[in-house]
């Protein structure tokens, strides 16, 4: 059995409703991701600062980051932007 490498990191906060919307979208589209809980994981907090991620949700692949302002237009999920980010990396 081959382990699938998951490159998509999801900077997440459990109490953030936008994080829940994004997680549902990623799961619905079978996009694998790793949760980086910035409330409980010191390494996730540190990485968020290094990549200038100051709010959740945020997605990171390699050195590329998609921030909350890129993921949402007010309260609407920008699905095309997310899919482009995931597929272009």
Secondary structure, 3 states (H helix, E strand, C coil): CCCCCCCEEEEECCCCHHHHHHHHHHHHCCCCCEEEECCCCHHHHHHHHHCCCCCCCEEEECCEEECHHHHEECCEECHHHHHHHHHHC
